[in-house]
Amino acid sequence: MKPPVPYRRWALVAGTALALLVGGLTIPLTRAAEAAPVGAGSYTTTPVGPLPSGCGQMSTNPRQFVTANAPAGAVPTNDWWSSLLWKRLDCAYSEPLHAHPISYDTFGDGLGFSANSTPAISGTATGVGEFHFPYVQDIRVGVAGLAAPVVRVDGWSDWTVSPYWSDGARTLRATIGHGLPFAYFQSSGGDAVINTSGAPEVWSSSGATLGFRVNGHDYVAFAPSGASWTVGGSRISSTLAGRGYFSVALLPPTGSAAERASLAATYAQYAHAHVTGTRVSYVYDPATSGLTTTYAFTTTAREGTATQTVVSLYPHQWKSLTGSTPITPTYPSARGRMKVLTGVTQFRTAMKFQGVLPELPAVGDGSGADLATLTGHLAAARGNPMDQRGNDTYWTGKGLGRAARLAEVADLVNDTATRDSALNAIRTTLTDWFTASSGKTSRVFYYDANWGTLIGYPASYGSDQELNDHHFHYGYYIAAAATLAKFDPTWASASRYGGMVDLLIRDANNYRRDDTRFPYLRDFDIYAGHDWASGHGSFGAGNNQESSSEGMNFANALIQWGQVTGDTAVRDAGIFLYTTQAAAIQEYWFDSSDQNFPSAFGHSTVGMVWGDGGAYATWFSGEPEMIQGINLLPVTGGHLYLGNNPAYVRTNYAELVRNNGGPPTVWQDILWQFQALGDGDAALANLRANPGYTPEEGESRAHTFHWIRNLAALGTVDTSVTGNHPLSAVFSRNGARTYVASNPTAAPVTVTFSNGTTLTVGAGRTATTGAYTWSGGNATGGTPPTTPPPTTPPPTPGNPTRYLLPGGGLGAAGGAATVTVAAANGNHDGTPTNAQVFTATGLNLAYAGGQTAFDLFLDADRAVGNGVQLRVSYDLTGNGSWERVETWRYFATDPVPGYEHYTQSAGLASATGTLGALSNGTVRVEVWSAIGSNPSTLGVGNQSVLRLPYS
């Protein structure tokens, strides 16, 4: 929920006052700060600007809207139920609370239910459009005669809340939550009452259990044993046999009356095991790059002995579910189908953390003309690395993000002058903001004990009065601090400014349950799997979030900071947020599987997710570039998740061009960088063809060129392989993999990938192996440390003799190894299919005349009819285009075990283009089965060799 300059997000604020009333005292907004020290840094405990405001637009203590039973410590904000506490638009009740599969609303006489499954769609497929499942009341549950003047909060857990009503004579307490088909009630002072929208269709009445249909939705009311329900017109009631508890469940749509009855009987087993708590826990295993998340439920048996419950799962959960099997009926929801588990006390998901990088390696722009282009861009940014567009928390953050990208890129190519200029700007800015000296009223953080929050002033976009967007703003600060910490670990120590960084982390998403100064995971909706940006969430459509990518910037910042400082608790919290939200974004912002958005919506992406739907829109602009771009920026090494599905990247970009009536004209750099994750060559062509583009406010020409040029070389993200180090990633281009890892520590590390490839990374270095073998970076700030050789020998730029290496490289001879050439299972003569690919880059060789020579070690064992084929391609300048392509006639192997030699004597089948000097050039070898129904073995390492016609 933040716009770029010059736009402004609409916010529910009454304007800026000159003073605030707190406890009857007038407090000037410009009172000097009183510092509370944190290491060498400090924050203020004296207000210096506007404060969070609730009911009546006045600064309030949210504790006035909770009961004495509520948990101690900071109250949650930025949640799906936050309007219950803020009372932002109504001093008594809440706005609709979209829990899924049920939406709720609060009134003086009880709790309303909506199971609306009909989307309201507005706009067109090529313009601004929205879909919502708006609150349409089916029933309202209460107590006879109840007339509560205000609804308070009696308790909460990780994804449930308990609204509470009292009018002095009657009380009602409900527990509702994400994924719960049941709402649980305790009441006193009168009969339990269910008022229905029109006369209910009763389809089952059996003493304490009543099944009925309203607006096409099936509900079951469960009273205590011995009680019964009375139906009269649109009113259902029960004395509850004087026992004061009951529950109401929504059933998923079923195909027959018998199926509905069976489902109701299943739910009845758990109707009185009231859910009284929920709790998430997670474990990251570096060895497997696995994240296991447990969603646990605590229940209280009001009667009987059952302790299990019924839950429904969002798509990002059921697609990674492990150890449980959902039943057949599903619930419709604003997020797509929700699958149901019955008789559980917990469930688990298992996801892969794909890894992040501080920055892409400089395999494509580390030498030659492209290096000259990059260093020219870096030099142009050296004098003003932050290029800051404003002095508030958001625009300071954007400037810090720009400087951090410049520092990382400059370090990779040994431009220490630009690197140090950017680091100095980061250090000076963060130190200033992290110091609350006496009399300081700007560029300072204030801790508000009422709301349990750290607010930076000057604030922006409601980050003060509404507690909006703290993860957006502070993520930039933390990420920049992580970059600085690699080069200046003393600054980042707890005794200096590391403690202030940790406070920003805890404010936006407190990872410590025992720290009650801040709510646990404030901005992250644990069950929904993503952040919410609005502090109050007081909209009819529920809470909302626009820039999912800035939420991921925060998660990545935690991973980077935790890794560089050795704080595994912060790192693992970041990995939990990052991995879970990456899955949620693919489902709810991108719908990359095309299963969740209503079919009539007509878009492949949304700019905003709402509690009840989504919108192809932003708070600040109707331009397609910004609607789609707001979920792509900032582009960093922590945003590789955007490329986890390269085909979807191309779909998303194609929609942009279609809706825009042509290629982007604003935010071109952001959109090309995204495009590069699906088609690096096309993005590079766009960049080269438009040198006069206007950079996005948080970007630089240097970083944009670096990102796109290197993805054009590396290819797309390869999610089939993961590393045992958080700062690692794998890319694939034309079947050849490049393995990347970054090491911010002072000692070498060896990273092992899930397919067995290893990569040793020197202290302070980023390194690659496979198709590219490269190393760069210098986190020591002085002479680059000596880097141990990677396990795959690097290619020698001046040597025309190249061995085919495990992992896809072409270089100096390594140890003997083998790879499998897949069976053809058809005729692929002349067309590489399921090829083994080997690549060498950065070659500088003079053409000596003659032709390519090779000797491949092949063995088809006893297979009959196999034929293996070779293609060699030459990119003379490393720009992504192949000037010479040679396809050699296939080699028919014999059915006798033992190596045979496939050489250039087989003869050329076809050739295009001409050879010439290699200047930062690339050579690629593809080996595949042209014919045959069995695999063949190819000897590599020190066996198969390519001899280039170069000197």
SVG drawing of the C-alpha trace seen along z (x, -y; Angstrom):
<svg xmlns="http://www.w3.org/2000/svg" viewBox="-43 -23 90 80">
<polyline fill="none" stroke="black" stroke-width="0.4" points="0.0,0.0 2.5,-2.6 2.8,-4.6 5.9,-6.0 6.4,-9.7 4.5,-11.7 1.4,-9.6 -0.1,-9.2 -2.1,-6.4 -5.6,-7.2 -5.6,-6.8 -8.2,-7.0 -6.6,-10.0 -8.3,-13.2 -5.3,-15.4 -2.3,-16.5 -3.1,-18.1 -0.8,-20.4 -1.3,-18.6 -2.7,-15.3 -4.9,-14.6 -3.5,-11.7 -5.0,-11.0 -6.4,-14.6 -3.0,-16.1 -2.1,-18.1 1.2,-16.9 2.9,-18.9 3.8,-16.9 7.3,-18.5 8.4,-17.7 12.1,-16.8 13.0,-13.2 14.0,-11.5 16.5,-8.8 16.3,-5.1 19.7,-3.6 20.2,-0.4 23.9,0.2 25.4,-2.9 22.0,-3.7 18.7,-4.9 15.0,-5.5 12.7,-8.0 9.9,-7.2 8.4,-10.7 6.0,-11.3 7.4,-13.5 4.6,-13.2 1.1,-11.9 0.2,-8.7 -2.0,-5.7 -5.6,-6.8 -8.7,-4.7 -12.3,-5.5 -13.3,-9.0 -9.9,-9.8 -8.3,-10.4 -5.2,-8.7 -6.5,-5.8 -5.2,-3.0 -6.5,0.2 -6.8,1.9 -10.1,0.1 -11.5,2.5 -10.2,5.7 -11.4,7.5 -9.4,8.4 -9.1,12.0 -7.1,10.9 -3.4,11.8 -1.0,9.3 1.5,7.4 1.2,5.7 -2.1,6.0 -2.0,7.4 -2.5,5.1 -2.4,5.6 -4.6,8.7 -7.7,10.0 -9.7,9.1 -8.0,5.8 -11.0,3.6 -12.4,5.2 -9.7,3.4 -9.3,0.2 -13.0,-0.7 -11.7,-3.0 -15.0,-3.6 -17.4,-2.6 -16.7,-3.2 -18.8,-0.1 -18.3,2.8 -16.1,3.9 -16.1,4.1 -16.6,7.5 -14.0,10.1 -13.1,12.4 -11.9,15.5 -12.6,18.1 -14.5,20.2 -16.9,17.9 -16.9,14.1 -18.3,12.5 -19.6,9.1 -20.3,7.8 -23.5,6.1 -25.0,5.1 -27.1,8.3 -24.6,10.8 -22.3,12.2 -23.3,12.3 -22.2,15.1 -21.7,14.9 -20.8,17.8 -21.2,15.9 -19.8,17.9 -20.8,15.6 -18.1,13.1 -18.9,9.6 -16.7,8.6 -16.2,5.1 -14.1,3.5 -12.8,5.2 -10.1,7.7 -8.0,4.9 -8.6,2.2 -9.0,1.8 -11.0,4.7 -11.8,6.2 -13.4,9.4 -14.9,9.6 -16.9,12.1 -18.7,9.4 -20.3,9.9 -23.9,11.1 -25.5,12.2 -27.0,15.6 -27.5,15.8 -26.9,13.8 -26.1,15.6 -26.7,14.0 -28.6,14.1 -32.2,13.2 -32.5,9.6 -28.8,8.9 -28.0,5.2 -24.3,4.7 -23.1,1.1 -19.7,2.2 -18.0,5.5 -14.7,6.1 -11.9,8.7 -11.7,11.4 -8.7,13.2 -6.7,14.2 -4.2,16.7 -2.2,17.1 -5.2,17.2 -8.3,16.9 -10.0,14.2 -12.8,14.1 -15.2,11.2 -17.2,10.5 -20.6,8.9 -22.2,7.7 -25.1,5.4 -25.0,6.0 -27.6,8.7 -26.6,10.9 -23.2,12.0 -21.9,13.7 -18.4,14.9 -17.5,16.3 -14.3,17.8 -13.7,17.6 -10.7,18.1 -9.1,18.7 -9.9,22.1 -12.4,22.9 -15.8,24.1 -17.1,23.9 -17.8,20.8 -17.8,21.6 -20.0,19.8 -20.5,19.3 -23.5,17.3 -25.5,16.3 -28.6,14.4 -31.0,15.7 -31.7,18.3 -29.2,18.8 -30.7,17.3 -30.0,17.7 -31.8,15.2 -31.8,16.3 -32.1,14.3 -35.5,15.5 -37.1,18.7 -34.6,21.5 -35.0,24.8 -34.6,27.3 -33.2,30.6 -32.3,32.3 -33.7,31.9 -32.5,34.4 -32.6,33.0 -29.5,31.0 -28.5,30.9 -30.3,28.8 -29.3,28.8 -30.7,26.0 -30.1,24.1 -30.1,20.4 -29.3,18.7 -28.2,22.0 -25.7,22.6 -25.9,25.4 -25.4,24.8 -25.5,27.1 -26.2,25.8 -25.0,28.0 -26.5,27.5 -25.5,29.4 -26.8,32.9 -30.3,32.8 -31.1,29.5 -33.1,28.9 -33.7,26.2 -37.0,24.4 -37.7,23.0 -40.2,20.3 -40.2,18.2 -36.7,16.9 -35.8,17.4 -34.0,20.5 -33.5,20.7 -32.4,23.0 -32.3,22.8 -29.1,24.9 -30.5,26.8 -29.0,24.1 -25.4,25.1 -24.4,22.0 -22.3,23.3 -23.0,24.2 -21.4,24.2 -22.5,23.4 -20.8,25.0 -20.9,24.2 -20.8,27.4 -19.0,27.4 -21.3,27.7 -22.3,31.4 -23.7,33.3 -26.6,35.1 -28.7,35.2 -27.0,38.4 -23.5,36.9 -24.7,33.8 -26.1,36.0 -22.9,38.0 -20.8,34.8 -23.0,33.4 -22.5,36.6 -18.7,36.3 -18.7,32.7 -20.9,33.6 -18.2,35.7 -16.1,32.5 -18.8,30.0 -18.2,29.6 -14.4,29.7 -14.2,26.0 -11.0,24.5 -9.5,22.4 -6.0,21.7 -3.9,22.0 -0.2,21.9 2.3,22.1 5.8,23.6 8.4,24.1 11.7,25.8 14.2,25.0 16.7,27.8 19.7,26.4 20.8,29.9 17.7,30.4 16.7,26.7 13.4,27.9 10.8,25.9 8.4,27.8 5.5,25.8 3.1,27.2 -0.3,25.6 -1.6,26.8 -5.0,26.4 -5.8,26.5 -9.3,27.6 -11.5,27.7 -14.1,30.4 -17.3,28.8 -18.8,32.3 -17.6,35.7 -13.9,36.7 -13.1,35.5 -10.1,33.3 -9.8,33.1 -11.4,30.6 -12.3,29.8 -10.2,27.4 -10.0,26.2 -6.8,25.3 -5.9,22.6 -4.4,23.7 -0.8,22.8 -1.3,25.1 -3.0,28.1 -0.6,28.1 2.3,28.7 0.4,30.8 2.3,33.8 1.0,36.6 -2.7,35.9 -5.4,36.6 -8.3,34.1 -11.8,35.3 -13.6,34.8 -15.9,31.8 -14.2,28.4 -15.2,24.9 -15.2,22.0 -13.4,18.9 -11.9,15.7 -8.6,17.6 -9.8,20.6 -10.8,24.0 -10.2,24.8 -9.7,28.5 -11.0,30.1 -9.3,32.2 -11.4,33.8 -10.4,35.2 -7.1,33.4 -5.2,31.5 -2.6,30.3 -1.4,30.5 2.0,29.9 3.2,28.5 6.6,29.2 8.1,26.7 11.5,26.1 13.3,22.9 14.8,22.1 17.5,19.8 18.3,16.1 21.4,14.1 22.8,10.8 23.1,10.1 23.4,12.0 27.0,13.0 28.8,11.0 29.2,13.8 27.9,11.8 29.2,8.3 32.5,9.1 34.7,8.4 34.9,6.8 32.5,4.1 29.8,5.0 32.1,4.5 32.9,1.0 29.2,0.3 28.6,1.4 31.5,-0.5 30.3,-3.6 26.9,-3.3 28.4,-2.8 30.7,-5.8 27.7,-7.9 25.9,-6.9 28.9,-7.2 28.3,-10.8 24.7,-10.2 24.2,-6.5 20.9,-7.0 19.3,-9.5 16.8,-10.0 13.3,-11.4 12.0,-12.2 13.0,-12.3 10.3,-10.0 10.7,-6.4 9.5,-5.0 11.6,-7.2 14.6,-7.0 14.2,-3.2 14.0,-3.4 17.2,-5.3 18.9,-2.9 17.8,0.0 19.3,-1.7 22.6,-2.3 22.7,1.3 22.2,2.6 25.0,0.4 27.3,1.5 26.7,5.2 27.2,4.8 30.2,2.6 31.9,5.1 31.4,7.9 33.4,6.1 36.0,4.6 34.8,1.0 35.7,0.2 35.2,-3.6 31.5,-3.2 31.1,-0.4 32.6,-2.5 30.6,-5.6 27.4,-3.6 28.4,-2.0 29.3,-5.4 25.9,-6.7 24.2,-3.7 26.2,-4.0 25.6,-7.7 21.9,-7.5 21.2,-4.5 23.4,-5.9 21.4,-9.1 18.0,-7.4 19.2,-5.1 20.2,-7.9 17.5,-9.8 19.6,-12.6 18.1,-15.2 16.0,-17.7 15.8,-15.6 12.3,-15.5 13.1,-14.1 14.9,-11.0 14.1,-9.3 12.2,-6.2 9.6,-6.4 8.3,-3.5 4.6,-3.7 3.8,-1.4 0.0,-1.6 0.2,0.0 3.5,1.9 5.1,0.3 8.2,-1.5 7.3,-4.4 9.8,-6.3 9.3,-10.1 8.8,-11.6 6.3,-8.9 4.4,-8.3 1.3,-6.6 -0.2,-6.1 2.8,-4.4 2.2,-6.4 -1.5,-7.0 -2.6,-3.7 0.5,-1.5 0.5,-0.8 3.4,0.7 6.0,1.1 7.4,4.2 7.6,2.3 9.5,-0.6 11.7,1.2 12.6,4.0 14.8,1.5 16.6,0.4 17.3,4.0 18.5,5.1 20.8,2.1 22.1,2.9 22.8,6.5 24.9,5.2 26.8,2.8 27.4,5.6 29.4,7.6 31.9,4.8 31.6,3.2 30.7,5.9 31.7,3.7 28.9,1.2 26.4,4.1 27.4,5.6 24.9,5.6 27.1,3.1 26.8,0.6 23.8,0.5 22.7,4.1 20.2,3.8 18.4,1.0 18.2,3.2 16.7,6.0 14.1,3.6 12.9,2.8 12.7,6.5 10.7,7.1 8.3,4.2 7.3,5.3 7.4,9.1 8.5,10.0 10.0,13.5 10.2,13.9 7.1,15.0 8.7,14.1 9.1,10.4 5.8,8.9 6.9,5.3 5.6,6.2 2.9,8.5 4.1,11.8 4.6,11.5 2.6,8.3 2.4,7.9 2.3,11.5 -1.0,13.4 0.2,16.8 -2.6,18.9 -3.3,16.9 0.5,17.1 1.1,13.5 1.4,9.9 -1.4,7.4 -0.4,3.8 -3.2,1.9 -2.8,1.6 -6.5,1.2 -8.0,3.3 -11.2,1.3 -12.6,1.8 -15.8,3.6 -13.5,5.8 -11.3,6.5 -7.6,5.9 -5.5,5.5 -1.9,5.7 -0.6,4.2 3.1,4.7 3.7,8.3 7.2,7.9 8.1,5.3 6.8,7.7 9.2,10.3 12.0,7.6 11.5,7.6 11.6,11.4 14.8,11.5 16.3,8.8 15.9,11.1 17.6,13.9 20.5,11.7 20.9,10.0 20.6,13.3 23.2,15.0 25.7,12.2 25.4,11.7 25.1,15.4 21.6,14.9 20.0,18.2 16.7,17.3 16.3,14.2 17.5,16.1 15.0,18.9 12.2,16.5 13.0,14.9 13.0,18.2 9.6,19.1 8.2,15.8 9.9,15.9 9.0,19.5 5.5,19.4 4.7,16.1 6.4,17.0 3.9,19.9 1.0,17.5 2.0,15.0 2.0,17.6 -1.5,18.5 -3.2,15.2 -1.4,12.4 -0.4,14.4 -2.7,17.4 0.0,19.0 -1.8,22.3 -5.0,20.6 -7.2,22.2 -8.1,19.4 -9.3,16.3 -12.9,16.3 -13.0,17.4 -14.8,14.2 -12.1,11.9 -10.0,11.9 -6.6,11.1 -3.6,13.3 -2.5,11.1 -3.8,8.6 -2.2,5.5 -3.9,5.8 -5.2,8.7 -8.2,7.9 -9.7,10.0 -12.7,10.8 -11.0,10.8 -8.5,9.0 -8.1,6.0 -6.2,5.2 -5.6,1.8 -3.3,-0.1 -3.9,-2.8 -2.2,-5.3 -2.4,-4.5 -4.5,-2.9 -1.5,-2.3 -0.9,1.4 2.9,0.9 2.3,-0.2 -0.5,2.2 1.7,5.1 5.0,3.5 4.1,2.7 4.3,6.5 7.8,6.8 9.8,4.1 12.4,3.8 14.4,6.2 17.1,7.8 18.8,11.2 16.0,12.0 13.4,11.7 14.3,14.8 11.0,16.3 9.4,14.1 11.1,16.4 10.2,19.8 7.7,20.2 9.3,18.8 6.3,19.6 4.1,17.5 6.6,14.6 6.0,14.6 2.3,14.7 2.3,11.8 4.5,9.7 2.3,10.5 -0.8,9.3 1.1,6.0 1.8,5.4 -1.8,6.3 -3.4,4.1 -1.0,1.3 -1.5,1.3 2.2,1.9 5.5,2.2 5.9,0.4 6.6,-3.3 7.0,-3.8 8.9,-1.6 10.5,0.0 13.5,1.1 11.5,2.9 9.4,4.6 12.4,5.6 14.1,7.0 11.0,9.1 10.8,10.2 14.5,11.3 13.4,14.0 11.4,15.6 13.3,14.5 16.6,12.9 17.5,12.4 14.2,10.5 14.7,8.3 18.3,7.5 17.2,6.6 14.5,4.2 17.1,2.6 19.6,2.1 17.0,0.7 15.8,-1.9 18.9,-3.5 17.1,-6.7 14.6,-5.1 13.7,-6.9 14.8,-4.8 12.3,-3.9 12.8,-6.0 14.5,-3.2 16.6,-1.8 19.9,-2.6 21.0,-2.1 23.9,-0.1 21.8,2.4 19.3,2.8 22.0,3.5 23.8,5.9 20.6,7.8 19.4,8.2 22.8,8.9 23.5,11.6 20.1,13.3 20.6,13.3 23.7,15.4 22.5,17.5 19.0,18.3 16.1,18.9 15.8,20.0 16.0,23.8 13.8,24.9 14.6,28.6 17.9,28.2 18.6,26.5 21.6,25.8 22.4,26.5 23.3,22.8 20.6,20.0 22.6,17.8 22.5,20.0 20.6,20.5 20.7,22.5 20.0,21.3 19.6,23.1 20.0,22.0 19.4,24.4 19.9,27.3 23.2,26.1 23.1,25.3 25.0,22.6 25.3,23.1 25.7,19.9 26.5,19.3 27.5,16.3 29.6,16.4 29.6,13.2 31.7,14.8 35.5,14.6 36.2,18.3 35.6,20.4 32.5,22.5 31.6,25.5 28.0,25.6 26.5,28.9 23.5,28.9 20.8,31.5 22.1,33.2 25.5,33.7 27.3,30.7 29.6,28.9 31.0,25.4 33.6,23.9 33.2,20.2 35.9,18.1 35.6,15.6 33.5,12.6 32.9,14.0 30.2,15.0 31.1,17.9 29.7,20.0 30.3,23.4 28.7,25.4 28.1,23.6 29.9,20.6 32.9,20.8 33.5,17.4 34.2,15.7 34.0,12.1 33.3,9.9 35.4,8.7 33.6,8.4 36.8,7.6 36.9,4.1 40.6,4.5 42.5,6.8 40.2,9.5 40.8,12.7 42.4,15.7 39.6,18.0 40.2,21.7 39.5,23.4 36.0,24.6 35.4,28.3 34.8,28.1 38.0,26.7 37.5,23.3 37.9,22.9 41.1,21.3 40.2,18.4 43.3,18.8 43.2,22.7 41.3,24.0 41.2,27.5 38.1,28.1 36.9,31.1 33.2,31.8 32.7,31.6 30.1,32.8 27.7,30.0 27.7,28.7 31.1,26.9 33.7,26.8 37.1,26.4 40.3,28.0 40.3,31.7 38.8,32.9 38.3,36.4 36.7,39.1 32.9,39.2 29.9,40.1 26.6,38.6 23.6,40.2 22.3,39.3 18.6,39.9 16.9,42.3 15.5,40.7 12.3,42.7 11.7,41.3 13.7,39.7 15.5,36.5 18.1,36.4 19.3,32.8 17.1,31.5 18.6,31.5 16.1,33.2 16.7,33.8 20.3,32.9 23.3,32.8 24.7,29.3 28.2,28.0 29.2,24.4 32.3,22.2 32.1,18.4 34.4,15.4 36.6,16.8 39.2,14.6 40.8,16.5 42.2,15.7 40.6,17.8 43.3,20.1 41.3,21.5 40.3,25.1 37.3,26.8 36.0,28.0 37.5,31.3 36.1,33.5 36.4,37.0 33.4,38.2 33.6,41.3 30.3,43.1 28.9,46.5 25.4,47.8 26.2,51.1 24.2,53.8 21.5,51.5 20.8,51.9 20.0,49.1 21.3,46.1 22.7,43.0 24.2,40.0 24.5,36.6 26.5,33.5 25.9,29.8 28.5,27.1 27.5,23.4 29.7,20.3 28.6,16.9 31.7,14.9 31.0,11.8 28.9,13.3 25.9,11.2 23.5,14.2 23.4,14.7 25.0,17.7 27.2,16.7 28.2,20.3 26.2,23.5 27.6,26.9 25.5,30.1 27.5,33.2 26.1,36.5 25.0,38.9 27.2,41.7 25.7,45.2 27.0,47.0 27.5,50.8 25.7,53.2 29.0,54.2 29.9,52.8 32.9,50.4 33.6,46.9 33.6,46.0 34.9,42.8 32.6,40.3 34.8,37.8 34.6,35.1 35.3,37.8 31.5,38.5 31.2,35.4 29.0,32.3 25.3,32.7 24.7,29.0 26.4,25.7 25.3,22.1 27.4,18.9 31.1,18.4 33.7,18.5 35.8,15.6 37.7,14.3 36.2,15.0 36.0,11.8 34.3,12.6 32.7,15.3 30.7,18.4 30.9,21.9 28.1,24.5 28.1,28.2 24.8,30.2 24.8,34.0 21.6,36.0 20.2,39.2 19.1,38.8 17.7,42.4 17.2,45.3 15.0,46.4 17.8,46.8 20.1,44.3 23.8,44.1 26.7,43.2 28.9,40.3 32.4,40.2 33.2,36.7 35.7,35.0 39.0,36.1 37.5,38.1 35.4,36.4 37.2,33.4 36.5,30.5 39.3,28.9 38.4,25.4 40.0,24.1 41.6,21.3 45.0,20.2"/>
</svg>
